């Protein structure tokens, strides 16, 4: 897989002229990708707005999704691949080298936007009004980008970019709500996968179930799964895993056949102390305190 350290190299391979700024690249109306079928990565954050005519960037549309454009987000060193891509002319491609954020609050804030860890199939589908808002913000960035740069240029661009990312967070929330039926099915499948992990007796051999393992079974990215579960249940994936483990632990403690250490290891915990911390956080009692309460 090819990796581009600089925007200049990436734009050259895309057949595009040099960017106005060495750390920020804007391109509008790009209808196809010269790197078709070739995976690559960069040291950049990327935001891509597109309306597909055809191609293999499948977005998992549902009846709840809008037929307008979609936004996709990529982070530095994330795999990117387009195949047979054909998009409408009203598209844009924004790539920003991670160094462009140095010394700005967005350098830290951007790490909290979990959708940069989503897969392409988990793109943001915009309503007409949402699409208008995104285009307005992009146009502001574009206007400043092509103006004569001065000491305020970068700050203004990053302010507009911050707004675009914040709106995207809001719009993803809307998408999760609109996909309530789909989300509910995912929660059910998540619980089934977690119970299957307990039922199949692999805790002791494979260790604690991870968000990545369960997300892989459900064919979604870990961050998308966790955000969907948070929206639907109020709990993240790891919190639900811990709740499931504690419920199983309570069942085994009630059977009174194994010691607390034995239960910890059979549940996949590396140590009884870690098991006790997780248990107490969920129950308010240590496993020993819980077990003593059962025999009173």
RODO-2510 file (C-alpha; in nm, 4 decimals, decimal comma):
residues 296
     n   res          X          Y          Z
     1     x     0,0000     0,0000     0,0000
     2     x     0,1377     0,3399    -0,0966
     3     x     0,1778     0,6113     0,1640
     4     x     0,2033     0,9841     0,0915
     5     x     0,3915     1,1888     0,3492
     6     x     0,3149     1,5181     0,1788
     7     x     0,0129     1,6680     0,0077
     8     x     0,2334     1,7718    -0,2833
     9     x     0,3223     1,4103    -0,3617
    10     x    -0,0383     1,2961    -0,3286
    11     x    -0,1711     1,5712    -0,5559
    12     x     0,0976     1,4941    -0,8136
    13     x    -0,0097     1,1282    -0,8205
    14     x    -0,3722     1,2383    -0,8525
    15     x    -0,2769     1,4477    -1,1539
    16     x    -0,3672     1,7719    -0,9749
    17     x    -0,1751     2,1024    -0,9740
    18     x     0,0185     2,2079    -0,6616
    19     x    -0,1957     2,3160    -0,3667
    20     x    -0,2237     2,6762    -0,2502
    21     x    -0,0820     2,5665     0,0859
    22     x     0,1663     2,2837     0,1505
    23     x    -0,0413     2,1520     0,4439
    24     x    -0,3953     2,2083     0,3140
    25     x    -0,5509     2,0833    -0,0091
    26     x    -0,8957     2,1646    -0,1484
    27     x    -1,0376     2,0164    -0,4668
    28     x    -1,3874     2,0691    -0,6012
    29     x    -1,5718     1,8816    -0,8735
    30     x    -1,3298     1,5863    -0,8924
    31     x    -1,5476     1,3269    -1,0681
    32     x    -1,3087     1,0312    -1,0651
    33     x    -0,9956     0,9110    -0,8890
    34     x    -0,6734     0,8510    -1,0882
    35     x    -0,5637     0,6056    -0,8170
    36     x    -0,8639     0,3864    -0,8976
    37     x    -0,8315     0,0452    -0,7351
    38     x    -0,5064     0,1301    -0,5581
    39     x    -0,5037     0,1504    -0,1785
    40     x    -0,3113     0,4362    -0,0243
    41     x    -0,2737     0,6301     0,2998
    42     x    -0,1544     0,9772     0,3961
    43     x    -0,0444     1,1819     0,6962
    44     x    -0,3639     1,3828     0,6564
    45     x    -0,7173     1,4170     0,7801
    46     x    -0,9598     1,3944     0,4914
    47     x    -1,3187     1,5063     0,4408
    48     x    -1,4932     1,3937     0,1234
    49     x    -1,8352     1,5036     0,0035
    50     x    -1,9779     1,3145    -0,2890
    51     x    -2,2899     1,2090    -0,4752
    52     x    -2,2203     0,8772    -0,6357
    53     x    -2,3263     0,7966    -0,9885
    54     x    -2,1586     0,4587    -0,9666
    55     x    -1,8714     0,2811    -0,7968
    56     x    -1,7891     0,0344    -0,5238
    57     x    -1,7838     0,2765    -0,2315
    58     x    -2,0936     0,1207    -0,0803
    59     x    -2,2518     0,3291     0,1926
    60     x    -2,5046     0,0895     0,3376
    61     x    -2,7996     0,3138     0,2596
    62     x    -3,1279     0,2323     0,4294
    63     x    -3,4825     0,3570     0,3799
    64     x    -3,4049     0,6209     0,6411
    65     x    -3,1133     0,7704     0,4501
    66     x    -3,1383     1,0680     0,2210
    67     x    -3,0630     1,0462    -0,1483
    68     x    -2,8456     1,3560    -0,1415
    69     x    -2,4733     1,3657    -0,0764
    70     x    -2,2612     1,1737     0,1703
    71     x    -1,9676     1,2813     0,3836
    72     x    -1,6797     1,0459     0,4593
    73     x    -1,3955     1,1133     0,7005
    74     x    -1,0474     0,9622     0,7127
    75     x    -0,7675     1,0108     0,9615
    76     x    -0,3905     1,0023     0,9127
    77     x    -0,2540     0,6629     0,8063
    78     x    -0,5994     0,5177     0,7461
    79     x    -0,6403     0,3000     0,4382
    80     x    -0,8209     0,4693     0,1475
    81     x    -0,9356     0,2935    -0,1668
    82     x    -1,1729     0,3864    -0,4500
    83     x    -1,2874     0,1467    -0,7203
    84     x    -1,4708     0,2450    -1,0405
    85     x    -1,5702     0,5679    -0,8730
    86     x    -1,7953     0,8077    -1,0625
    87     x    -1,9418     1,1023    -0,8728
    88     x    -2,1481     1,4091    -0,9506
    89     x    -1,9639     1,7340    -1,0154
    90     x    -2,0835     1,8977    -0,6931
    91     x    -1,8298     1,7185    -0,4773
    92     x    -1,5302     1,8305    -0,2757
    93     x    -1,2179     1,6753    -0,1359
    94     x    -1,0416     1,8395     0,1584
    95     x    -0,7130     1,7019     0,2864
    96     x    -0,5338     1,8625     0,5788
    97     x    -0,1913     1,7502     0,6957
    98     x    -0,1908     1,6790     1,0689
    99     x     0,0861     1,9388     1,1141
   100     x    -0,1561     2,2111     1,0011
   101     x    -0,3283     2,1756     1,3401
   102     x    -0,0147     2,2210     1,5502
   103     x    -0,0632     2,4851     1,8192
   104     x    -0,4391     2,5134     1,7604
   105     x    -0,7131     2,3795     1,9954
   106     x    -0,8473     2,1664     1,7080
   107     x    -0,5280     1,9586     1,7291
   108     x    -0,6724     1,8000     2,0429
   109     x    -1,0422     1,8428     1,9698
   110     x    -1,0348     1,6551     1,6393
   111     x    -0,9394     1,3376     1,8250
   112     x    -1,2785     1,3427     1,9978
   113     x    -1,4732     1,3189     1,6712
   114     x    -1,5129     0,9435     1,6649
   115     x    -1,6435     0,9367     1,3071
   116     x    -1,2838     0,9682     1,1862
   117     x    -1,2575     0,6045     1,2978
   118     x    -1,5655     0,4917     1,1050
   119     x    -1,5425     0,2846     0,7901
   120     x    -1,6415     0,4211     0,4498
   121     x    -1,9620     0,2151     0,4679
   122     x    -2,0588     0,4214     0,7738
   123     x    -2,0646     0,7544     0,5911
   124     x    -2,2839     1,0464     0,6924
   125     x    -2,5871     1,0834     0,4630
   126     x    -2,7027     1,4436     0,4540
   127     x    -3,0531     1,5818     0,4321
   128     x    -3,1019     1,8705     0,1861
   129     x    -3,0793     2,1279     0,4670
   130     x    -2,7725     1,9617     0,6157
   131     x    -2,6085     1,9523     0,2747
   132     x    -2,6691     2,3252     0,2371
   133     x    -2,5017     2,3953     0,5727
   134     x    -2,1965     2,1872     0,4826
   135     x    -2,1631     2,3600     0,1458
   136     x    -2,1873     2,7032     0,3096
   137     x    -1,9048     2,6172     0,5489
   138     x    -1,6921     2,4609     0,2769
   139     x    -1,7408     2,7696     0,0590
   140     x    -1,6198     2,9903     0,3437
   141     x    -1,3100     2,7733     0,3792
   142     x    -1,2564     2,7813     0,0042
   143     x    -1,2929     3,1609    -0,0133
   144     x    -1,0330     3,2124     0,2568
   145     x    -0,8062     2,9463     0,1070
   146     x    -0,7848     3,1247    -0,2286
   147     x    -0,7565     3,4754    -0,0794
   148     x    -0,4241     3,6454    -0,0203
   149     x    -0,2944     3,4767     0,2994
   150     x    -0,2180     3,6817     0,6086
   151     x    -0,1761     3,6202     0,9815
   152     x    -0,5498     3,5506     1,0215
   153     x    -0,5979     3,3071     0,7333
   154     x    -0,5192     2,9826     0,9140
   155     x    -0,7239     3,0753     1,2203
   156     x    -1,0275     3,1649     1,0072
   157     x    -1,0012     2,8425     0,8044
   158     x    -0,9713     2,6299     1,1170
   159     x    -1,2667     2,8085     1,2770
   160     x    -1,4866     2,7216     0,9782
   161     x    -1,3484     2,3674     0,9766
   162     x    -1,4275     2,3339     1,3462
   163     x    -1,7870     2,4363     1,2722
   164     x    -1,8087     2,1836     0,9879
   165     x    -1,6890     1,9045     1,2172
   166     x    -1,9272     2,0081     1,4962
   167     x    -2,2232     2,0101     1,2572
   168     x    -2,1155     1,6687     1,1302
   169     x    -2,1289     1,5396     1,4881
   170     x    -2,4834     1,6732     1,5195
   171     x    -2,5890     1,5241     1,1859
   172     x    -2,4523     1,1818     1,2816
   173     x    -2,6690     1,1967     1,5929
   174     x    -2,9681     1,2619     1,3684
   175     x    -2,8701     0,9691     1,1484
   176     x    -2,8532     0,7344     1,4468
   177     x    -3,1993     0,8496     1,5585
   178     x    -3,3436     0,8045     1,2091
   179     x    -3,1934     0,4576     1,2003
   180     x    -3,3581     0,3591     1,5305
   181     x    -3,4975     0,0338     1,3920
   182     x    -3,1604    -0,0626     1,2446
   183     x    -2,9828     0,0414     1,5651
   184     x    -3,2203    -0,1687     1,7742
   185     x    -3,1373    -0,4740     1,5626
   186     x    -2,7664    -0,4039     1,6097
   187     x    -2,8101    -0,3886     1,9889
   188     x    -2,9904    -0,7237     1,9771
   189     x    -2,7168    -0,8779     1,7620
   190     x    -2,4504    -0,7332     1,9929
   191     x    -2,6141    -0,8934     2,2969
   192     x    -2,6438    -1,2247     2,1115
   193     x    -2,2769    -1,2140     2,0122
   194     x    -2,1741    -1,1322     2,3697
   195     x    -2,3892    -1,4122     2,5119
   196     x    -2,2468    -1,6502     2,2530
   197     x    -1,8987    -1,5614     2,3778
   198     x    -2,0015    -1,6694     2,7288
   199     x    -2,1995    -1,9730     2,6113
   200     x    -1,9219    -2,1137     2,3944
   201     x    -1,6823    -2,1260     2,6888
   202     x    -1,3968    -1,9345     2,5251
   203     x    -1,3482    -1,6761     2,8008
   204     x    -1,0758    -1,8705     2,9754
   205     x    -0,8850    -1,9531     2,6574
   206     x    -0,9383    -1,6323     2,4576
   207     x    -0,9589    -1,3786     2,7374
   208     x    -1,2121    -1,1017     2,7778
   209     x    -1,4254    -1,0188     2,4741
   210     x    -1,3165    -0,6971     2,3063
   211     x    -1,5123    -0,4302     2,1222
   212     x    -1,3082    -0,5054     1,8084
   213     x    -1,3977    -0,8757     1,8182
   214     x    -1,7689    -0,8109     1,8558
   215     x    -1,7698    -0,5309     1,5991
   216     x    -1,6024    -0,7633     1,3507
   217     x    -1,8802    -1,0179     1,3989
   218     x    -2,1389    -0,7466     1,3313
   219     x    -1,9443    -0,6100     1,0301
   220     x    -1,9117    -0,2562     1,1647
   221     x    -1,6180    -0,0542     1,2933
   222     x    -1,5577    -0,0513     1,6724
   223     x    -1,6164     0,3238     1,7056
   224     x    -1,9367     0,3154     1,5005
   225     x    -2,0648     0,0236     1,7094
   226     x    -1,9860     0,1997     2,0349
   227     x    -2,1483     0,5264     1,9226
   228     x    -2,4579     0,3438     1,7974
   229     x    -2,4913     0,1528     2,1259
   230     x    -2,4412     0,4747     2,3249
   231     x    -2,7216     0,6425     2,1314
   232     x    -2,9541     0,3440     2,1724
   233     x    -2,8752     0,2283     2,5285
   234     x    -2,6825     0,5090     2,6964
   235     x    -2,3870     0,2722     2,7373
   236     x    -2,0739     0,2281     2,5296
   237     x    -1,9737    -0,1116     2,3949
   238     x    -1,7094    -0,1659     2,6627
   239     x    -1,9582    -0,0701     2,9347
   240     x    -2,2086    -0,3241     2,8005
   241     x    -1,9356    -0,5887     2,7889
   242     x    -1,8559    -0,5200     3,1540
   243     x    -2,2258    -0,5381     3,2474
   244     x    -2,2514    -0,8738     3,0711
   245     x    -1,9401    -1,0035     3,2469
   246     x    -2,0656    -0,8904     3,5868
   247     x    -2,4063    -1,0518     3,5317
   248     x    -2,2316    -1,3767     3,4440
   249     x    -2,0066    -1,3357     3,7490
   250     x    -2,3095    -1,2867     3,9778
   251     x    -2,4603    -1,6061     3,8390
   252     x    -2,1431    -1,8004     3,9139
   253     x    -2,1038    -1,6438     4,2585
   254     x    -2,4578    -1,7578     4,3445
   255     x    -2,3674    -2,1149     4,2529
   256     x    -2,1063    -2,1007     4,5317
   257     x    -1,8912    -2,3694     4,3679
   258     x    -1,5841    -2,1679     4,2646
   259     x    -1,3633    -1,9273     4,4532
   260     x    -1,3550    -1,5626     4,3510
   261     x    -1,0114    -1,6104     4,1935
   262     x    -1,1350    -1,9106     3,9962
   263     x    -1,4363    -1,7163     3,8714
   264     x    -1,2122    -1,4264     3,7684
   265     x    -0,9876    -1,6511     3,5591
   266     x    -1,2746    -1,8498     3,4044
   267     x    -1,4277    -1,5205     3,2942
   268     x    -1,1054    -1,4262     3,1165
   269     x    -0,9708    -1,1653     3,3593
   270     x    -0,5935    -1,1450     3,3905
   271     x    -0,6126    -1,1004     3,7670
   272     x    -0,8681    -1,1230     4,0496
   273     x    -0,7957    -0,7596     4,1422
   274     x    -0,9009    -0,6331     3,7982
   275     x    -1,2129    -0,8511     3,8194
   276     x    -1,2927    -0,7016     4,1606
   277     x    -1,2560    -0,3439     4,0311
   278     x    -1,4917    -0,4053     3,7386
   279     x    -1,7424    -0,5869     3,9598
   280     x    -1,7443    -0,3176     4,2288
   281     x    -1,7887    -0,0425     3,9714
   282     x    -2,1054    -0,2092     3,8402
   283     x    -2,2515    -0,3542     4,1609
   284     x    -2,1211    -0,1254     4,4340
   285     x    -1,9810    -0,4261     4,6229
   286     x    -1,6716    -0,6379     4,5861
   287     x    -1,7297    -0,9974     4,4686
   288     x    -1,6547    -1,1124     4,8246
   289     x    -1,9046    -0,8632     4,9703
   290     x    -2,1665    -0,9756     4,7186
   291     x    -2,1052    -1,3419     4,8005
   292     x    -2,1254    -1,2813     5,1749
   293     x    -2,4598    -1,1068     5,1256
   294     x    -2,5969    -1,4177     4,9554
   295     x    -2,5445    -1,6406     5,2575
   296     x    -2,6866    -1,4035     5,5192
***
